[in-house]
């Protein structure tokens, strides 16, 4: 189910579905129902669960895995999995810029679960930690949640260090975006000119970054999409349910395919925390093929996309209010 010409991070024939480890690397996350998906949240149990989902991803032909220093022990779990089964054919991306501070608790008594730090010192420290765990498997290193406010895109010392890292390691550089200002941040990143890839939030509700993503594509950047299901909120929408019924496919797969058919040709991340969720998400690859061959199915998807778009500021305000669980 791969377009003949599709390539990702310089590798051809990579399916446009990847696995993101944001919710697998730590016991608390903001996805709706996250806590009920995870019964045992000890480190050992979470590591075992991560390995089970990674095994399933390999079985389903998923080639890209996306981690971050700020995702609790996601890099550790991925590292131990690669040591166990080998990493042939796997493309790994990670991120620096957030420190995980929840200390394996879900309820942090109002303290933040992660702290952003885009300083040069923090980059150098986290880069060393990432390389120790992921080594030569690392194909993409991203600034975690770059914003204009964080100042990282104007910090020449950091940009120089990133460029040097890219030259030394042959690792591509990226940045992930968050918040209502995604498009502005991305346009600045394109101007900076050192980034090969952008990871942004696009979903049926939050489509405001689409035009900027197309511009980035034309400038030669690759695109990764996160939060394709709006942290689970989309799955409660009757319009998506109706479309899924008409397409005879799971709701989650329809939400993922709605991203995949966009003109910015993204790699779309699954945030699955169970094998069953990932298997359901992977139906998107078959559905994508069907939509390409069936004009009516594609039209239904495009109509759904036009209907479901919401206001970006309202979307992000609602996301900010989601509870860690």
NORJO-V390113 format. One record per residue. N is the residue number from 1. RES is the residue in three letters. SS is DSSP state (h for helix, s for strand, l for the rest). PHI is phi in whole degrees, -180 to 180 (none if undefined). NEAR is the number of other C-alpha atoms within 8 Angstrom. Layout:
((N:RES:SS:PHI:NEAR) (N:RES:SS:PHI:NEAR))
This chain:
((1:UNK:l:none:7) (2:UNK:l:-121:8) (3:UNK:l:-61:6) (4:UNK:l:-53:5) (5:UNK:l:-91:6) (6:UNK:l:-78:9) (7:UNK:s:-135:9) (8:UNK:s:-143:10) (9:UNK:l:52:9) (10:UNK:l:81:5) (11:UNK:s:-115:7) (12:UNK:s:-90:8) (13:UNK:l:71:11) (14:UNK:l:-94:12) (15:UNK:l:-61:12) (16:UNK:l:-81:10) (17:UNK:s:-119:12) (18:UNK:s:-119:14) (19:UNK:s:-114:13) (20:UNK:s:-98:13) (21:UNK:l:-101:13) (22:UNK:l:-54:12) (23:UNK:l:-97:15) (24:UNK:l:-95:12) (25:UNK:l:-90:15) (26:UNK:l:-157:13) (27:UNK:l:-76:14) (28:UNK:l:-115:13) (29:UNK:l:-152:12) (30:UNK:l:-94:10) (31:UNK:l:-60:11) (32:UNK:l:-61:9) (33:UNK:l:79:7) (34:UNK:h:-55:12) (35:UNK:h:-60:10) (36:UNK:h:-77:6) (37:UNK:h:-72:8) (38:UNK:l:-112:9) (39:UNK:l:-82:6) (40:UNK:l:-99:6) (41:UNK:l:-112:8) (42:UNK:l:-66:7) (43:UNK:h:-58:6) (44:UNK:h:-62:6) (45:UNK:h:-66:9) (46:UNK:h:-68:14) (47:UNK:h:-65:10) (48:UNK:h:-62:8) (49:UNK:h:-63:11) (50:UNK:h:-57:13) (51:UNK:h:-64:11) (52:UNK:h:-63:9) (53:UNK:h:-70:13) (54:UNK:h:-65:9) (55:UNK:h:-59:8) (56:UNK:h:-63:11) (57:UNK:h:-60:12) (58:UNK:h:-61:9) (59:UNK:h:-64:7) (60:UNK:l:-85:8) (61:UNK:l:85:7) (62:UNK:l:-75:12) (63:UNK:l:-110:12) (64:UNK:s:-104:12) (65:UNK:s:-124:12) (66:UNK:s:-119:12) (67:UNK:l:-123:14) (68:UNK:l:-167:14) (69:UNK:l:-59:17) (70:UNK:l:-80:11) (71:UNK:l:-91:14) (72:UNK:l:61:9) (73:UNK:l:-108:9) (74:UNK:h:-55:15) (75:UNK:h:-65:15) (76:UNK:h:-62:8) (77:UNK:h:-65:12) (78:UNK:h:-66:11) (79:UNK:h:-62:10) (80:UNK:h:-67:8) (81:UNK:h:-67:11) (82:UNK:h:-65:9) (83:UNK:h:-64:8) (84:UNK:h:-76:6) (85:UNK:h:-118:6) (86:UNK:l:82:7) (87:UNK:l:-125:8) (88:UNK:l:-61:4) (89:UNK:l:81:5) (90:UNK:l:-90:9) (91:UNK:s:-109:11) (92:UNK:s:-117:12) (93:UNK:s:-121:14) (94:UNK:s:-143:14) (95:UNK:s:-141:13) (96:UNK:s:-123:14) (97:UNK:l:128:16) (98:UNK:s:-123:12) (99:UNK:s:-100:10) (100:UNK:s:-79:12) (101:UNK:l:-124:8) (102:UNK:l:-81:11) (103:UNK:l:54:5) (104:UNK:l:64:8) (105:UNK:l:-103:8) (106:UNK:l:-89:10) (107:UNK:l:-96:8) (108:UNK:l:-101:9) (109:UNK:l:54:4) (110:UNK:l:86:5) (111:UNK:l:-78:6) (112:UNK:l:-67:8) (113:UNK:l:-80:8) (114:UNK:s:-154:10) (115:UNK:s:-125:9) (116:UNK:s:-83:7) (117:UNK:l:-151:8) (118:UNK:l:-101:11) (119:UNK:l:-77:9) (120:UNK:h:-61:9) (121:UNK:h:-57:6) (122:UNK:h:-67:10) (123:UNK:h:-59:12) (124:UNK:h:-63:8) (125:UNK:h:-69:8) (126:UNK:h:-70:11) (127:UNK:h:-58:9) (128:UNK:h:-63:8) (129:UNK:h:-65:8) (130:UNK:h:-63:12) (131:UNK:h:-65:10) (132:UNK:h:-62:7) (133:UNK:h:-88:9) (134:UNK:h:-108:11) (135:UNK:h:50:8) (136:UNK:h:-72:6) (137:UNK:h:-73:9) (138:UNK:s:-70:13) (139:UNK:s:-105:12) (140:UNK:s:-146:12) (141:UNK:s:-123:14) (142:UNK:s:-116:12) (143:UNK:s:-71:12) (144:UNK:l:-83:12) (145:UNK:l:54:9) (146:UNK:l:-69:13) (147:UNK:l:-136:13) (148:UNK:l:-63:9) (149:UNK:l:-66:4) (150:UNK:l:-72:7) (151:UNK:l:77:8) (152:UNK:h:-65:12) (153:UNK:h:-78:12) (154:UNK:h:-111:6) (155:UNK:l:-91:8) (156:UNK:h:-62:7) (157:UNK:h:-63:7) (158:UNK:h:-68:11) (159:UNK:h:-62:12) (160:UNK:h:-65:8) (161:UNK:h:-65:9) (162:UNK:h:-64:9) (163:UNK:h:-62:9) (164:UNK:h:-66:8) (165:UNK:h:-60:9) (166:UNK:h:-62:11) (167:UNK:h:-67:8) (168:UNK:h:-74:6) (169:UNK:h:-112:6) (170:UNK:l:65:7) (171:UNK:l:-95:11) (172:UNK:s:-76:12) (173:UNK:s:-109:13) (174:UNK:s:-142:13) (175:UNK:s:-147:15) (176:UNK:s:-106:12) (177:UNK:l:-119:15) (178:UNK:l:-157:11) (179:UNK:l:94:6) (180:UNK:l:-66:8) (181:UNK:l:-95:8) (182:UNK:h:-50:12) (183:UNK:h:-64:11) (184:UNK:h:-63:8) (185:UNK:h:-63:12) (186:UNK:h:-64:13) (187:UNK:h:-63:10) (188:UNK:h:-67:9) (189:UNK:h:-63:11) (190:UNK:h:-63:11) (191:UNK:h:-63:6) (192:UNK:h:-59:8) (193:UNK:l:86:6) (194:UNK:l:-103:9) (195:UNK:l:-96:13) (196:UNK:l:-98:10) (197:UNK:s:-155:12) (198:UNK:s:-128:14) (199:UNK:s:-117:12) (200:UNK:s:-133:13) (201:UNK:s:-88:12) (202:UNK:l:-138:15) (203:UNK:l:-155:13) (204:UNK:l:-58:15) (205:UNK:l:-85:12) (206:UNK:l:-110:13) (207:UNK:l:-113:11) (208:UNK:l:-67:8) (209:UNK:l:-92:12) (210:UNK:h:-55:9) (211:UNK:h:-63:7) (212:UNK:h:-64:10) (213:UNK:h:-67:12) (214:UNK:h:-64:10) (215:UNK:h:-62:8) (216:UNK:h:-63:13) (217:UNK:h:-57:11) (218:UNK:h:-64:7) (219:UNK:l:-82:7) (220:UNK:l:97:7) (221:UNK:l:-89:11) (222:UNK:s:-89:12) (223:UNK:s:-126:14) (224:UNK:s:-116:12) (225:UNK:s:-111:14) (226:UNK:s:-114:12) (227:UNK:l:57:11) (228:UNK:l:-65:16) (229:UNK:l:-108:13) (230:UNK:h:54:9) (231:UNK:h:55:10) (232:UNK:h:95:9) (233:UNK:h:-65:9) (234:UNK:h:-61:12) (235:UNK:h:-68:10) (236:UNK:h:-97:7) (237:UNK:l:-92:8) (238:UNK:h:-65:6) (239:UNK:h:-66:8) (240:UNK:h:-67:13) (241:UNK:h:-59:11) (242:UNK:h:-65:8) (243:UNK:h:-65:13) (244:UNK:h:-63:12) (245:UNK:h:-64:9) (246:UNK:h:-63:7) (247:UNK:h:-90:7) (248:UNK:l:53:6) (249:UNK:l:-145:11) (250:UNK:l:-64:11) (251:UNK:h:-56:11) (252:UNK:h:-63:10) (253:UNK:h:-66:14) (254:UNK:h:-64:15) (255:UNK:h:-61:14) (256:UNK:h:-69:13) (257:UNK:h:-67:12) (258:UNK:h:-57:13) (259:UNK:h:-74:14) (260:UNK:h:-60:12) (261:UNK:l:-85:8) (262:UNK:l:-68:8) (263:UNK:l:-65:5) (264:UNK:l:-83:9) (265:UNK:l:45:8) (266:UNK:l:-87:12) (267:UNK:s:-85:13) (268:UNK:s:-110:14) (269:UNK:s:-88:14) (270:UNK:s:-90:12) (271:UNK:l:-106:10) (272:UNK:l:-59:13) (273:UNK:l:-117:13) (274:UNK:l:-131:9) (275:UNK:h:-61:10) (276:UNK:h:-62:6) (277:UNK:h:-62:9) (278:UNK:h:-67:14) (279:UNK:h:-62:10) (280:UNK:h:-66:11) (281:UNK:h:-58:13) (282:UNK:h:-69:11) (283:UNK:h:-59:11) (284:UNK:h:-55:12) (285:UNK:h:-67:12) (286:UNK:h:-70:9) (287:UNK:h:-63:12) (288:UNK:h:-59:12) (289:UNK:h:-59:9) (290:UNK:h:-63:9) (291:UNK:h:-66:11) (292:UNK:h:-71:8) (293:UNK:h:-94:6) (294:UNK:l:-120:8) (295:UNK:h:-60:8) (296:UNK:h:-66:7) (297:UNK:h:-64:10) (298:UNK:h:-64:10) (299:UNK:h:-64:8) (300:UNK:h:-60:9) (301:UNK:h:-66:11) (302:UNK:h:-67:9) (303:UNK:h:-64:8) (304:UNK:h:-59:12) (305:UNK:h:-61:10) (306:UNK:h:-67:7) (307:UNK:h:-71:6) (308:UNK:h:-94:9) (309:UNK:l:-57:10) (310:UNK:l:-124:9) (311:UNK:l:-73:8) (312:UNK:h:-62:10) (313:UNK:h:-62:7) (314:UNK:h:-66:8) (315:UNK:h:-59:11) (316:UNK:h:-71:10) (317:UNK:h:-64:8) (318:UNK:h:-68:8) (319:UNK:h:-63:7) (320:UNK:h:-60:6) (321:UNK:l:-86:6) (322:UNK:l:-67:9) (323:UNK:l:-86:5) (324:UNK:l:-68:9) (325:UNK:l:-147:12))
